[in-house]
Amino acid sequence: MNQLFEQIHGKLVVSCQALPEEPLHSPFIMGKMAYAALLGGAAGIRANSVEDIQEIKLRVTLPIIGIIKQVYGDCPVFITPTMAEVDALCEEGVDLIAMDATDRERPDGSTIGELFPQIREKYPNQLFMADCSTYEEGLQAAELGFDCVGTTLSGYTEVTKGRVLPDFELASKLVQTLNVPVIAEGGISSPEELRRMFDLGVYSAVVGSAITRPMEITQRFLKALE
């Protein structure tokens, strides 16, 4: 098993991201977030954009799951959607590259089934994580040669809208079927939910908003007062 996977096995990865419209959007702040996560015991960091990743690397030596969120027109696929983003992340050097592995059409008109073999051929030694929304997408991703499969996009695609998160059912089915690591991600908002994911047998888990997005955390507390 690759060293990266040994480092995150049974442990927590913290997602440190802030989009341009969010108050904490800044490589400097994301670097501090990652350092705080390290001090708290995180085993890895998930980060968006080359700028944030460069800053985070200055602050921590934890393995990094890198993505580039890039919107192309009205295409719903925006997590590392094309070869251009993969090229940029490979050039920067991240331990694991995550990308949308749903069956939706990508900005260049291709499907993940068409694009990923080209990526794998170009970068045979790079590790890749498949951000999936359904069981079928997870199966396909493993068959295509992704190194691990995440539940990241459950609830965020047209076919999974309204699904209760975190998606314990999806995680459980993937764990029972796949022979690659299954990473729980998406909607894990409490320590109890995280514990339950590991009890189901996931290899590792990513938590973002519940730890690193104070605006969303504040809104969640206020909802309880409504």
PyRosetta script that sets phi, psi and omega in degrees:
from pyrosetta import init, pose_from_sequence

init()
pose = pose_from_sequence("MNQLFEQIHGKLVVSCQALPEEPLHSPFIMGKMAYAALLGGAAGIRANSVEDIQEIKLRVTLPIIGIIKQVYGDCPVFITPTMAEVDALCEEGVDLIAMDATDRERPDGSTIGELFPQIREKYPNQLFMADCSTYEEGLQAAELGFDCVGTTLSGYTEVTKGRVLPDFELASKLVQTLNVPVIAEGGISSPEELRRMFDLGVYSAVVGSAITRPMEITQRFLKALE")
pose.set_psi(1, 135.8)
pose.set_omega(1, -179.9)
pose.set_phi(2, -57.3)
pose.set_psi(2, 148.1)
pose.set_omega(2, -177.3)
pose.set_phi(3, -57.7)
pose.set_psi(3, -39.2)
pose.set_omega(3, 178.5)
pose.set_phi(4, -56.6)
pose.set_psi(4, -47.4)
pose.set_omega(4, -177.3)
pose.set_phi(5, -66.5)
pose.set_psi(5, -33.9)
pose.set_omega(5, 175.5)
pose.set_phi(6, -62.6)
pose.set_psi(6, -38.1)
pose.set_omega(6, -177.3)
pose.set_phi(7, -68.0)
pose.set_psi(7, -32.9)
pose.set_omega(7, -175.8)
pose.set_phi(8, -102.1)
pose.set_psi(8, -2.1)
pose.set_omega(8, -176.8)
pose.set_phi(9, -62.2)
pose.set_psi(9, 123.3)
pose.set_omega(9, 178.8)
pose.set_phi(10, 71.9)
pose.set_psi(10, 13.1)
pose.set_omega(10, -175.1)
pose.set_phi(11, -124.7)
pose.set_psi(11, 176.4)
pose.set_omega(11, -176.1)
pose.set_phi(12, -101.3)
pose.set_psi(12, 132.5)
pose.set_omega(12, 170.4)
pose.set_phi(13, -105.1)
pose.set_psi(13, 133.2)
pose.set_omega(13, -179.6)
pose.set_phi(14, -106.1)
pose.set_psi(14, 128.7)
pose.set_omega(14, 178.5)
pose.set_phi(15, -87.3)
pose.set_psi(15, 119.0)
pose.set_omega(15, -180.0)
pose.set_phi(16, -111.4)
pose.set_psi(16, 92.6)
pose.set_omega(16, -177.2)
pose.set_phi(17, -138.1)
pose.set_psi(17, 144.6)
pose.set_omega(17, 170.6)
pose.set_phi(18, -145.8)
pose.set_psi(18, 123.8)
pose.set_omega(18, -178.7)
pose.set_phi(19, -78.4)
pose.set_psi(19, 161.7)
pose.set_omega(19, -175.9)
pose.set_phi(20, -51.1)
pose.set_psi(20, -32.4)
pose.set_omega(20, -177.7)
pose.set_phi(21, -84.3)
pose.set_psi(21, -0.8)
pose.set_omega(21, -178.4)
pose.set_phi(22, -96.4)
pose.set_psi(22, 148.7)
pose.set_omega(22, -174.9)
pose.set_phi(23, -61.3)
pose.set_psi(23, -29.3)
pose.set_omega(23, -176.3)
pose.set_phi(24, -91.8)
pose.set_psi(24, 10.0)
pose.set_omega(24, -178.0)
pose.set_phi(25, -64.0)
pose.set_psi(25, 108.4)
pose.set_omega(25, -178.3)
pose.set_phi(26, 177.4)
pose.set_psi(26, 128.6)
pose.set_omega(26, 176.9)
pose.set_phi(27, -55.5)
pose.set_psi(27, -39.3)
pose.set_omega(27, -179.8)
pose.set_phi(28, -59.0)
pose.set_psi(28, -47.1)
pose.set_omega(28, -178.9)
pose.set_phi(29, -67.3)
pose.set_psi(29, -38.9)
pose.set_omega(29, 178.6)
pose.set_phi(30, -65.9)
pose.set_psi(30, -33.3)
pose.set_omega(30, 175.0)
pose.set_phi(31, -62.5)
pose.set_psi(31, -42.3)
pose.set_omega(31, 178.0)
pose.set_phi(32, -66.6)
pose.set_psi(32, -40.1)
pose.set_omega(32, 177.1)
pose.set_phi(33, -58.8)
pose.set_psi(33, -46.1)
pose.set_omega(33, -179.2)
pose.set_phi(34, -63.4)
pose.set_psi(34, -38.7)
pose.set_omega(34, 178.8)
pose.set_phi(35, -66.2)
pose.set_psi(35, -40.8)
pose.set_omega(35, 176.7)
pose.set_phi(36, -62.1)
pose.set_psi(36, -40.7)
pose.set_omega(36, 178.5)
pose.set_phi(37, -63.8)
pose.set_psi(37, -41.2)
pose.set_omega(37, 176.7)
pose.set_phi(38, -58.9)
pose.set_psi(38, -48.6)
pose.set_omega(38, -179.9)
pose.set_phi(39, -62.3)
pose.set_psi(39, -30.8)
pose.set_omega(39, 179.0)
pose.set_phi(40, -77.4)
pose.set_psi(40, -12.6)
pose.set_omega(40, 176.8)
pose.set_phi(41, 111.5)
pose.set_psi(41, 8.6)
pose.set_omega(41, 178.6)
pose.set_phi(42, -61.3)
pose.set_psi(42, 146.8)
pose.set_omega(42, -178.8)
pose.set_phi(43, -99.5)
pose.set_psi(43, -9.6)
pose.set_omega(43, -179.6)
pose.set_phi(44, -166.5)
pose.set_psi(44, 168.4)
pose.set_omega(44, -179.0)
pose.set_phi(45, -129.9)
pose.set_psi(45, 137.9)
pose.set_omega(45, 170.0)
pose.set_phi(46, -106.4)
pose.set_psi(46, 130.3)
pose.set_omega(46, -173.0)
pose.set_phi(47, -140.1)
pose.set_psi(47, 151.1)
pose.set_omega(47, -178.0)
pose.set_phi(48, -115.0)
pose.set_psi(48, 127.5)
pose.set_omega(48, 174.8)
pose.set_phi(49, 92.3)
pose.set_psi(49, 146.4)
pose.set_omega(49, 179.8)
pose.set_phi(50, -62.5)
pose.set_psi(50, -38.5)
pose.set_omega(50, -178.0)
pose.set_phi(51, -62.9)
pose.set_psi(51, -47.1)
pose.set_omega(51, 179.2)
pose.set_phi(52, -64.1)
pose.set_psi(52, -42.6)
pose.set_omega(52, -178.4)
pose.set_phi(53, -62.2)
pose.set_psi(53, -42.1)
pose.set_omega(53, 179.4)
pose.set_phi(54, -60.7)
pose.set_psi(54, -43.6)
pose.set_omega(54, -179.5)
pose.set_phi(55, -67.0)
pose.set_psi(55, -42.9)
pose.set_omega(55, -179.2)
pose.set_phi(56, -62.4)
pose.set_psi(56, -37.5)
pose.set_omega(56, 178.4)
pose.set_phi(57, -62.7)
pose.set_psi(57, -28.7)
pose.set_omega(57, 178.0)
pose.set_phi(58, -72.6)
pose.set_psi(58, -24.3)
pose.set_omega(58, -173.6)
pose.set_phi(59, -98.7)
pose.set_psi(59, -32.6)
pose.set_omega(59, -175.5)
pose.set_phi(60, -137.4)
pose.set_psi(60, 157.3)
pose.set_omega(60, 176.6)
pose.set_phi(61, -108.4)
pose.set_psi(61, 14.4)
pose.set_omega(61, 179.5)
pose.set_phi(62, -69.0)
pose.set_psi(62, 153.4)
pose.set_omega(62, 174.4)
pose.set_phi(63, -62.5)
pose.set_psi(63, 146.4)
pose.set_omega(63, -176.4)
pose.set_phi(64, -118.8)
pose.set_psi(64, 129.0)
pose.set_omega(64, 167.7)
pose.set_phi(65, -93.0)
pose.set_psi(65, 112.8)
pose.set_omega(65, -174.7)
pose.set_phi(66, -102.5)
pose.set_psi(66, 139.9)
pose.set_omega(66, 173.0)
pose.set_phi(67, -136.3)
pose.set_psi(67, 162.5)
pose.set_omega(67, 167.0)
pose.set_phi(68, -129.3)
pose.set_psi(68, 116.5)
pose.set_omega(68, 176.3)
pose.set_phi(69, -85.2)
pose.set_psi(69, 114.4)
pose.set_omega(69, -176.3)
pose.set_phi(70, -135.0)
pose.set_psi(70, 116.7)
pose.set_omega(70, -179.3)
pose.set_phi(71, -91.5)
pose.set_psi(71, 128.5)
pose.set_omega(71, 176.1)
pose.set_phi(72, -114.7)
pose.set_psi(72, 104.7)
pose.set_omega(72, 178.9)
pose.set_phi(73, 56.5)
pose.set_psi(73, -132.2)
pose.set_omega(73, -179.6)
pose.set_phi(74, -102.5)
pose.set_psi(74, 18.1)
pose.set_omega(74, 178.6)
pose.set_phi(75, -69.6)
pose.set_psi(75, 128.0)
pose.set_omega(75, -177.2)
pose.set_phi(76, -74.5)
pose.set_psi(76, -13.2)
pose.set_omega(76, -180.0)
pose.set_phi(77, -87.0)
pose.set_psi(77, 114.1)
pose.set_omega(77, -176.5)
pose.set_phi(78, -136.4)
pose.set_psi(78, -0.5)
pose.set_omega(78, 176.4)
pose.set_phi(79, -91.8)
pose.set_psi(79, 105.9)
pose.set_omega(79, -176.4)
pose.set_phi(80, 44.9)
pose.set_psi(80, 63.5)
pose.set_omega(80, -167.8)
pose.set_phi(81, -79.9)
pose.set_psi(81, -25.2)
pose.set_omega(81, -176.0)
pose.set_phi(82, -132.4)
pose.set_psi(82, 174.5)
pose.set_omega(82, 178.2)
pose.set_phi(83, -59.8)
pose.set_psi(83, -30.8)
pose.set_omega(83, -178.1)
pose.set_phi(84, -59.8)
pose.set_psi(84, -43.2)
pose.set_omega(84, 179.4)
pose.set_phi(85, -69.8)
pose.set_psi(85, -37.8)
pose.set_omega(85, 176.9)
pose.set_phi(86, -62.4)
pose.set_psi(86, -44.0)
pose.set_omega(86, 178.0)
pose.set_phi(87, -57.2)
pose.set_psi(87, -45.9)
pose.set_omega(87, -177.4)
pose.set_phi(88, -63.9)
pose.set_psi(88, -40.9)
pose.set_omega(88, -179.5)
pose.set_phi(89, -70.9)
pose.set_psi(89, -37.3)
pose.set_omega(89, 178.0)
pose.set_phi(90, -66.9)
pose.set_psi(90, -39.3)
pose.set_omega(90, 179.4)
pose.set_phi(91, -64.6)
pose.set_psi(91, -41.0)
pose.set_omega(91, 178.7)
pose.set_phi(92, -70.0)
pose.set_psi(92, -36.6)
pose.set_omega(92, 180.0)
pose.set_phi(93, 89.3)
pose.set_psi(93, 95.9)
pose.set_omega(93, 173.7)
pose.set_phi(94, -125.6)
pose.set_psi(94, 154.3)
pose.set_omega(94, -175.2)
pose.set_phi(95, -67.4)
pose.set_psi(95, -38.7)
pose.set_omega(95, -175.5)
pose.set_phi(96, -143.1)
pose.set_psi(96, 130.1)
pose.set_omega(96, 177.8)
pose.set_phi(97, -103.5)
pose.set_psi(97, 125.3)
pose.set_omega(97, 176.6)
pose.set_phi(98, -100.9)
pose.set_psi(98, 142.7)
pose.set_omega(98, 177.8)
pose.set_phi(99, -147.1)
pose.set_psi(99, 153.4)
pose.set_omega(99, 176.3)
pose.set_phi(100, -58.6)
pose.set_psi(100, 120.5)
pose.set_omega(100, 178.5)
pose.set_phi(101, -118.6)
pose.set_psi(101, 26.9)
pose.set_omega(101, 176.4)
pose.set_phi(102, -73.9)
pose.set_psi(102, 169.3)
pose.set_omega(102, -177.4)
pose.set_phi(103, -87.2)
pose.set_psi(103, 15.8)
pose.set_omega(103, -179.9)
pose.set_phi(104, -78.4)
pose.set_psi(104, 154.7)
pose.set_omega(104, 178.0)
pose.set_phi(105, -68.6)
pose.set_psi(105, 137.6)
pose.set_omega(105, -177.8)
pose.set_phi(106, -89.8)
pose.set_psi(106, 171.9)
pose.set_omega(106, -176.4)
pose.set_phi(107, -56.4)
pose.set_psi(107, -31.8)
pose.set_omega(107, -179.0)
pose.set_phi(108, -89.8)
pose.set_psi(108, 7.5)
pose.set_omega(108, 178.2)
pose.set_phi(109, 89.2)
pose.set_psi(109, -4.6)
pose.set_omega(109, -178.4)
pose.set_phi(110, -87.3)
pose.set_psi(110, 168.7)
pose.set_omega(110, 171.5)
pose.set_phi(111, -106.3)
pose.set_psi(111, 166.9)
pose.set_omega(111, 178.0)
pose.set_phi(112, -62.6)
pose.set_psi(112, -31.4)
pose.set_omega(112, 178.5)
pose.set_phi(113, -65.0)
pose.set_psi(113, -27.8)
pose.set_omega(113, 178.2)
pose.set_phi(114, -89.1)
pose.set_psi(114, -38.8)
pose.set_omega(114, -174.6)
pose.set_phi(115, -77.9)
pose.set_psi(115, -43.2)
pose.set_omega(115, -171.1)
pose.set_phi(116, -62.8)
pose.set_psi(116, -39.4)
pose.set_omega(116, 176.4)
pose.set_phi(117, -56.6)
pose.set_psi(117, -35.1)
pose.set_omega(117, 177.3)
pose.set_phi(118, -67.1)
pose.set_psi(118, -41.3)
pose.set_omega(118, 179.4)
pose.set_phi(119, -64.3)
pose.set_psi(119, -44.8)
pose.set_omega(119, -178.6)
pose.set_phi(120, -63.3)
pose.set_psi(120, -37.7)
pose.set_omega(120, 179.1)
pose.set_phi(121, -67.1)
pose.set_psi(121, -39.0)
pose.set_omega(121, -178.0)
pose.set_phi(122, -74.3)
pose.set_psi(122, -35.5)
pose.set_omega(122, -176.9)
pose.set_phi(123, -127.7)
pose.set_psi(123, 71.0)
pose.set_omega(123, -174.6)
pose.set_phi(124, -64.5)
pose.set_psi(124, -23.3)
pose.set_omega(124, -175.7)
pose.set_phi(125, -102.6)
pose.set_psi(125, -0.2)
pose.set_omega(125, -179.9)
pose.set_phi(126, -84.4)
pose.set_psi(126, 141.2)
pose.set_omega(126, 175.7)
pose.set_phi(127, -87.4)
pose.set_psi(127, 139.2)
pose.set_omega(127, -178.2)
pose.set_phi(128, -129.5)
pose.set_psi(128, 138.9)
pose.set_omega(128, 176.0)
pose.set_phi(129, -111.2)
pose.set_psi(129, 134.8)
pose.set_omega(129, 179.5)
pose.set_phi(130, -95.7)
pose.set_psi(130, 115.7)
pose.set_omega(130, 174.1)
pose.set_phi(131, -85.1)
pose.set_psi(131, 108.4)
pose.set_omega(131, -173.4)
pose.set_phi(132, -114.6)
pose.set_psi(132, 165.4)
pose.set_omega(132, 177.2)
pose.set_phi(133, -121.1)
pose.set_psi(133, -18.9)
pose.set_omega(133, -178.7)
pose.set_phi(134, -134.2)
pose.set_psi(134, 165.2)
pose.set_omega(134, 177.6)
pose.set_phi(135, -60.4)
pose.set_psi(135, -43.2)
pose.set_omega(135, -178.4)
pose.set_phi(136, -62.8)
pose.set_psi(136, -39.6)
pose.set_omega(136, 178.6)
pose.set_phi(137, -66.0)
pose.set_psi(137, -37.3)
pose.set_omega(137, 177.2)
pose.set_phi(138, -63.2)
pose.set_psi(138, -43.2)
pose.set_omega(138, 177.4)
pose.set_phi(139, -61.3)
pose.set_psi(139, -46.6)
pose.set_omega(139, -179.5)
pose.set_phi(140, -61.8)
pose.set_psi(140, -42.0)
pose.set_omega(140, -179.1)
pose.set_phi(141, -60.3)
pose.set_psi(141, -43.4)
pose.set_omega(141, 178.8)
pose.set_phi(142, -63.8)
pose.set_psi(142, -40.7)
pose.set_omega(142, 178.9)
pose.set_phi(143, -65.3)
pose.set_psi(143, -35.1)
pose.set_omega(143, -179.8)
pose.set_phi(144, -71.4)
pose.set_psi(144, -17.5)
pose.set_omega(144, 178.3)
pose.set_phi(145, 106.4)
pose.set_psi(145, 15.9)
pose.set_omega(145, 172.3)
pose.set_phi(146, -63.8)
pose.set_psi(146, 146.8)
pose.set_omega(146, -175.6)
pose.set_phi(147, -81.4)
pose.set_psi(147, -22.6)
pose.set_omega(147, 175.2)
pose.set_phi(148, -156.2)
pose.set_psi(148, 160.9)
pose.set_omega(148, -176.2)
pose.set_phi(149, -125.6)
pose.set_psi(149, 131.2)
pose.set_omega(149, 179.5)
pose.set_phi(150, -112.4)
pose.set_psi(150, 152.7)
pose.set_omega(150, 177.5)
pose.set_phi(151, -88.7)
pose.set_psi(151, 14.7)
pose.set_omega(151, -169.8)
pose.set_phi(152, -44.4)
pose.set_psi(152, -42.7)
pose.set_omega(152, -169.1)
pose.set_phi(153, -102.4)
pose.set_psi(153, 7.5)
pose.set_omega(153, 174.0)
pose.set_phi(154, -61.9)
pose.set_psi(154, 130.0)
pose.set_omega(154, -178.2)
pose.set_phi(155, 90.9)
pose.set_psi(155, -9.4)
pose.set_omega(155, -176.4)
pose.set_phi(156, -111.9)
pose.set_psi(156, 3.1)
pose.set_omega(156, 178.0)
pose.set_phi(157, -114.4)
pose.set_psi(157, 164.1)
pose.set_omega(157, -178.0)
pose.set_phi(158, -54.9)
pose.set_psi(158, -43.9)
pose.set_omega(158, -175.7)
pose.set_phi(159, -76.1)
pose.set_psi(159, -15.0)
pose.set_omega(159, -178.3)
pose.set_phi(160, -115.6)
pose.set_psi(160, 10.1)
pose.set_omega(160, -179.8)
pose.set_phi(161, -56.0)
pose.set_psi(161, 136.0)
pose.set_omega(161, 177.0)
pose.set_phi(162, 86.7)
pose.set_psi(162, -3.1)
pose.set_omega(162, 178.8)
pose.set_phi(163, -67.7)
pose.set_psi(163, 137.7)
pose.set_omega(163, -179.0)
pose.set_phi(164, -72.1)
pose.set_psi(164, 128.0)
pose.set_omega(164, -179.1)
pose.set_phi(165, -109.6)
pose.set_psi(165, 151.0)
pose.set_omega(165, -3.8)
pose.set_phi(166, -68.4)
pose.set_psi(166, 153.0)
pose.set_omega(166, -174.9)
pose.set_phi(167, -86.8)
pose.set_psi(167, 81.7)
pose.set_omega(167, -179.2)
pose.set_phi(168, -62.9)
pose.set_psi(168, -37.8)
pose.set_omega(168, -177.8)
pose.set_phi(169, -62.5)
pose.set_psi(169, -46.0)
pose.set_omega(169, 179.3)
pose.set_phi(170, -62.6)
pose.set_psi(170, -46.7)
pose.set_omega(170, -180.0)
pose.set_phi(171, -58.5)
pose.set_psi(171, -44.7)
pose.set_omega(171, -178.3)
pose.set_phi(172, -63.1)
pose.set_psi(172, -44.8)
pose.set_omega(172, -179.8)
pose.set_phi(173, -63.5)
pose.set_psi(173, -41.6)
pose.set_omega(173, -179.5)
pose.set_phi(174, -66.6)
pose.set_psi(174, -41.9)
pose.set_omega(174, 179.1)
pose.set_phi(175, -59.0)
pose.set_psi(175, -41.1)
pose.set_omega(175, -176.7)
pose.set_phi(176, -73.3)
pose.set_psi(176, -18.1)
pose.set_omega(176, -173.2)
pose.set_phi(177, -109.3)
pose.set_psi(177, -41.2)
pose.set_omega(177, -170.2)
pose.set_phi(178, -84.6)
pose.set_psi(178, 151.7)
pose.set_omega(178, 174.9)
pose.set_phi(179, -106.8)
pose.set_psi(179, 16.0)
pose.set_omega(179, 171.9)
pose.set_phi(180, -113.8)
pose.set_psi(180, 157.9)
pose.set_omega(180, 179.9)
pose.set_phi(181, -57.1)
pose.set_psi(181, 136.9)
pose.set_omega(181, 174.5)
pose.set_phi(182, -104.8)
pose.set_psi(182, 124.9)
pose.set_omega(182, -178.7)
pose.set_phi(183, -109.6)
pose.set_psi(183, 120.7)
pose.set_omega(183, 178.7)
pose.set_phi(184, -78.4)
pose.set_psi(184, 128.8)
pose.set_omega(184, 177.8)
pose.set_phi(185, -154.6)
pose.set_psi(185, 141.8)
pose.set_omega(185, 176.9)
pose.set_phi(186, 112.2)
pose.set_psi(186, 105.6)
pose.set_omega(186, 172.3)
pose.set_phi(187, 78.6)
pose.set_psi(187, 9.1)
pose.set_omega(187, 176.7)
pose.set_phi(188, -76.2)
pose.set_psi(188, 110.7)
pose.set_omega(188, -170.9)
pose.set_phi(189, -118.6)
pose.set_psi(189, 3.2)
pose.set_omega(189, 177.7)
pose.set_phi(190, -146.8)
pose.set_psi(190, 157.0)
pose.set_omega(190, 175.9)
pose.set_phi(191, -57.8)
pose.set_psi(191, -33.3)
pose.set_omega(191, -179.6)
pose.set_phi(192, -66.0)
pose.set_psi(192, -40.9)
pose.set_omega(192, 178.0)
pose.set_phi(193, -66.2)
pose.set_psi(193, -38.8)
pose.set_omega(193, 177.3)
pose.set_phi(194, -61.6)
pose.set_psi(194, -46.6)
pose.set_omega(194, 178.6)
pose.set_phi(195, -57.8)
pose.set_psi(195, -43.8)
pose.set_omega(195, -179.2)
pose.set_phi(196, -63.2)
pose.set_psi(196, -39.0)
pose.set_omega(196, 177.7)
pose.set_phi(197, -59.4)
pose.set_psi(197, -45.6)
pose.set_omega(197, 179.7)
pose.set_phi(198, -67.4)
pose.set_psi(198, -34.1)
pose.set_omega(198, 176.5)
pose.set_phi(199, -63.7)
pose.set_psi(199, -27.7)
pose.set_omega(199, 177.6)
pose.set_phi(200, -77.7)
pose.set_psi(200, -12.6)
pose.set_omega(200, 175.3)
pose.set_phi(201, 104.8)
pose.set_psi(201, 11.9)
pose.set_omega(201, 177.9)
pose.set_phi(202, -64.1)
pose.set_psi(202, 153.1)
pose.set_omega(202, -175.1)
pose.set_phi(203, -77.2)
pose.set_psi(203, -39.7)
pose.set_omega(203, -179.8)
pose.set_phi(204, -157.6)
pose.set_psi(204, 173.0)
pose.set_omega(204, 179.5)
pose.set_phi(205, -145.6)
pose.set_psi(205, 147.4)
pose.set_omega(205, 177.9)
pose.set_phi(206, -113.1)
pose.set_psi(206, 128.7)
pose.set_omega(206, 173.6)
pose.set_phi(207, -121.7)
pose.set_psi(207, 131.3)
pose.set_omega(207, -178.8)
pose.set_phi(208, -119.6)
pose.set_psi(208, -83.8)
pose.set_omega(208, -172.0)
pose.set_phi(209, -50.4)
pose.set_psi(209, -40.7)
pose.set_omega(209, -175.7)
pose.set_phi(210, -66.6)
pose.set_psi(210, -16.4)
pose.set_omega(210, -178.6)
pose.set_phi(211, -112.6)
pose.set_psi(211, -41.5)
pose.set_omega(211, -166.8)
pose.set_phi(212, -114.7)
pose.set_psi(212, 9.5)
pose.set_omega(212, -180.0)
pose.set_phi(213, -124.2)
pose.set_psi(213, 83.4)
pose.set_omega(213, -175.0)
pose.set_phi(214, -57.8)
pose.set_psi(214, -31.8)
pose.set_omega(214, 179.0)
pose.set_phi(215, -62.8)
pose.set_psi(215, -47.4)
pose.set_omega(215, 179.6)
pose.set_phi(216, -67.9)
pose.set_psi(216, -37.2)
pose.set_omega(216, 178.8)
pose.set_phi(217, -63.4)
pose.set_psi(217, -42.8)
pose.set_omega(217, 177.8)
pose.set_phi(218, -60.0)
pose.set_psi(218, -45.7)
pose.set_omega(218, -179.8)
pose.set_phi(219, -61.1)
pose.set_psi(219, -37.6)
pose.set_omega(219, -178.9)
pose.set_phi(220, -65.8)
pose.set_psi(220, -41.0)
pose.set_omega(220, 177.8)
pose.set_phi(221, -65.6)
pose.set_psi(221, -41.4)
pose.set_omega(221, -178.2)
pose.set_phi(222, -66.5)
pose.set_psi(222, -31.4)
pose.set_omega(222, 177.8)
pose.set_phi(223, -58.2)
pose.set_psi(223, -32.8)
pose.set_omega(223, -178.7)
pose.set_phi(224, -67.2)
pose.set_psi(224, -17.2)
pose.set_omega(224, -178.7)
pose.set_phi(225, -93.5)
pose.set_psi(225, -9.0)
pose.set_omega(225, -176.5)
pose.set_phi(226, -72.8)
pose.dump_pdb("model.pdb")
